[in-house]
């Protein structure tokens, strides 16, 4: 990942803040720091392991939000949900340098993204929505898919840094478009999971070795990333994340709130995820989306 | 495909009949003939283009079913549905040599396969169910996935010939197991199609370029064969088969008849396919499964 030019020319690189040191944010900030960018990180709870991880990669740790964003040309954020983003970025209006470029990588839906873009822009800031897919592994390895909405010239400005964090960086159109594509991705992930769970359920019901579904069908017309990766976890009895069930439920709620169209399969997936989450009484914090299989069978929900 | 050993040793190769010269059967029989096997083909309507295709590849054409199966050690069939198979293979009991190995490649469901196995075996014949996936291209190129149920020793006997017709040839277990795995495959194909249609519908509704869904999301966690192949056909406005809508509806009926378990996503897919089929008034004979998109939008059903 290290580019010599960046290490050699730190003075010419944009000064970066990264807000939110969860699993994803910390890994992305660490990649920027390792690539030579001067990065200051901030997290609401300073004791988070993500803060230490970013610091170990060379990032500076800011004691407060004001300290993190002062004199920063680019401000990245990766937070929990749209309320967190509205709260943190709302403070930015008062704190950040006029004309900083704010790049939010949280999944918050196109409506919230467009609203934020409006607020920040009327305060003189610029804004890109840039949600990601690819999970913690993608964040660590810099192989995320990053879907970006906003002005083309702001995208061009952010592109070198986004390329450090992701392998596929796609400009999707005006503000909210990155979020829109991310929601389309979640539709695919959610509905494909129904397919995986029902194929495995049918196999079990009909007396077939479930592994044949994953091993034999994965390379054919029934194949999907979900089958090869999460289907395999199911037959191995591993319901841990992967992608967290509760995050998927949040993302599917965003679809309902942002789309004016009936998506019955997506709605079914949401109900199945919800049922599993409710019946797992707290253990859902440790469940991946493949735990949907628990809605189909009397498999024990394991944490 | 041509193996010199087979061309050199035709006398030692099993004599083969192939019943049913539809698109799939004709291509598979042609591959066997080209590989050096002595193949006699039969089709209920002798004028089918498939008959000519197999003959051009070196197969002999039988005037009637009795002529096709006389003195044949192996009898393959690829017919329309379970009624056709029961009717044609029912006649075999009276016609075929005792101890011929019958390999049916039609999708008929595990129940019908087990029933046929019983009938044929009580007449002294042996039976394998060996449905396929991979479509007409796979049949032509010999790259099908072939899923086989029956006795292991019969599988071993058929294996060299199945390897000529398919790239992945999988022994799935006792009689009906090949059919069972095929139905699992159809669950995946059907439900993944819901995912593709809903992701594209959401994109359209939310003002996003639909091509981004196929191009950007295909390589990630939302990716599937259905998205990369049939999703692309949808955005290109091509609703032709691929895999025929009406065949998928038949296969999903077989699931309902063979499984004693609720599969709500599969049921939803079946209803969507059915709705498209009914509203296309006869044009469904020319529609592929991706025509499901017509159930979501006011796209014109094109034939």
Contacts between the chains, C-beta under 8 A, distances in Angstrom:
chain1	res1	chain2	res2	distance
A	110	B	206	6.1
A	133	B	217	7.9
A	133	B	220	5.1
A	133	B	221	5.6
A	133	B	222	7.3
A	134	B	220	6.5
A	134	B	221	7.0
A	135	B	221	7.1
A	145	B	216	6.6
A	145	B	217	7.6
A	145	B	219	7.5
A	145	B	220	4.9
A	147	B	212	7.9
A	147	B	216	6.7
A	168	B	216	6.5
A	168	B	219	6.8
A	168	B	220	7.5
A	170	B	212	6.7
A	170	B	216	4.6
A	172	B	208	6.6
A	172	B	209	7.5
A	172	B	212	5.7
A	172	B	216	7.8
A	173	B	207	7.8
A	173	B	208	6.7
A	173	B	209	6.7
A	177	B	207	7.8
A	177	B	208	5.9
A	180	B	202	7.8
A	180	B	203	7.0
A	180	B	206	4.4
A	180	B	207	7.1
A	180	B	208	4.5
A	181	B	203	7.4
A	181	B	208	6.0
A	181	B	212	5.4
A	181	B	213	7.1
A	181	B	216	6.4
A	181	B	217	7.1
A	183	B	202	6.3
A	183	B	206	7.2
A	184	B	199	4.3
A	184	B	200	7.8
A	184	B	202	5.3
A	184	B	203	5.1
A	184	B	208	7.0
A	184	B	212	7.9
A	184	B	213	5.0
A	184	B	217	6.5
A	184	B	222	7.6
A	185	B	199	7.5
A	185	B	217	5.0
A	185	B	220	6.7
A	185	B	221	7.2
A	185	B	222	4.4
A	186	B	222	7.6
A	187	B	195	6.3
A	187	B	198	5.0
A	187	B	199	4.4
A	187	B	202	5.6
A	187	B	222	7.7
A	188	B	195	4.8
A	188	B	196	7.3
A	188	B	199	4.9
A	188	B	213	8.0
A	188	B	217	6.2
A	188	B	222	3.1
A	188	B	223	7.6
A	188	B	224	7.2
A	188	B	227	6.6
A	189	B	221	5.6
A	189	B	222	5.0
A	190	B	195	7.6
A	191	B	191	6.5
A	191	B	192	7.4
A	191	B	194	5.2
A	191	B	195	3.3
A	191	B	198	6.2
A	191	B	199	8.0
A	191	B	265	7.5
A	192	B	191	7.4
A	192	B	192	5.7
A	192	B	195	5.1
A	192	B	222	7.0
A	192	B	224	5.9
A	194	B	191	5.2
A	194	B	194	7.6
A	194	B	265	3.8
A	195	B	187	6.3
A	195	B	188	4.8
A	195	B	190	7.6
A	195	B	191	3.4
A	195	B	192	5.1
A	195	B	195	7.3
A	195	B	265	6.7
A	196	B	188	7.3
A	198	B	187	5.0
A	198	B	191	6.2
A	198	B	263	4.5
A	198	B	264	8.0
A	198	B	265	5.3
A	198	B	266	5.3
A	199	B	184	4.3
A	199	B	185	7.5
A	199	B	187	4.4
A	199	B	188	4.9
A	199	B	191	8.0
A	200	B	184	7.8
A	201	B	261	5.9
A	201	B	263	6.6
A	202	B	180	7.8
A	202	B	183	6.3
A	202	B	184	5.3
A	202	B	187	5.6
A	202	B	255	6.8
A	202	B	259	5.4
A	202	B	261	6.7
A	202	B	263	6.3
A	202	B	266	7.9
A	203	B	180	6.9
A	203	B	181	7.4
A	203	B	184	5.1
A	205	B	259	5.3
A	205	B	260	6.2
A	205	B	261	4.1
A	206	B	110	6.2
A	206	B	180	4.4
A	206	B	183	7.3
A	206	B	258	6.6
A	206	B	259	6.0
A	207	B	173	7.8
A	207	B	177	7.8
A	207	B	180	7.1
A	208	B	172	6.6
A	208	B	173	6.7
A	208	B	177	5.9
A	208	B	180	4.5
A	208	B	181	6.0
A	208	B	184	7.0
A	209	B	172	7.5
A	209	B	173	6.7
A	212	B	147	7.9
A	212	B	170	6.7
A	212	B	172	5.7
A	212	B	181	5.4
A	212	B	184	7.9
A	213	B	181	7.1
A	213	B	184	5.0
A	213	B	188	7.9
A	215	B	170	8.0
A	216	B	145	6.6
A	216	B	147	6.7
A	216	B	168	6.5
A	216	B	170	4.6
A	216	B	172	7.8
A	216	B	181	6.4
A	217	B	133	7.8
A	217	B	145	7.6
A	217	B	181	7.1
A	217	B	184	6.5
A	217	B	185	5.0
A	217	B	188	6.2
A	219	B	145	7.5
A	219	B	168	6.8
A	220	B	133	5.1
A	220	B	134	6.4
A	220	B	145	4.9
A	220	B	168	7.5
A	220	B	185	6.7
A	220	B	225	6.9
A	221	B	133	5.6
A	221	B	134	7.0
A	221	B	135	7.1
A	221	B	185	7.2
A	221	B	189	5.6
A	221	B	225	5.2
A	221	B	226	7.3
A	221	B	229	7.7
A	221	B	243	7.1
A	222	B	133	7.3
A	222	B	184	7.6
A	222	B	185	4.4
A	222	B	186	7.6
A	222	B	187	7.7
A	222	B	188	3.1
A	222	B	189	5.0
A	222	B	192	7.0
A	222	B	225	7.0
A	223	B	188	7.6
A	223	B	224	6.6
A	223	B	225	4.6
A	224	B	188	7.1
A	224	B	192	5.9
A	224	B	223	6.6
A	224	B	224	3.6
A	224	B	225	7.0
A	224	B	226	7.4
A	225	B	220	6.9
A	225	B	221	5.2
A	225	B	222	7.0
A	225	B	223	4.6
A	225	B	224	6.9
A	226	B	221	7.3
A	226	B	224	7.4
A	227	B	188	6.6
A	229	B	221	7.7
A	243	B	221	7.1
A	255	B	202	6.8
A	258	B	206	6.6
A	259	B	202	5.4
A	259	B	205	5.3
A	259	B	206	6.0
A	260	B	205	6.2
A	261	B	201	5.9
A	261	B	202	6.7
A	261	B	205	4.1
A	263	B	198	4.5
A	263	B	201	6.6
A	263	B	202	6.3
A	264	B	198	8.0
A	264	B	268	6.2
A	265	B	191	7.5
A	265	B	194	3.8
A	265	B	195	6.7
A	265	B	198	5.3
A	265	B	265	6.5
A	265	B	268	6.1
A	266	B	198	5.3
A	266	B	202	7.8
A	268	B	264	6.2
A	268	B	265	6.1
A	268	B	268	6.6
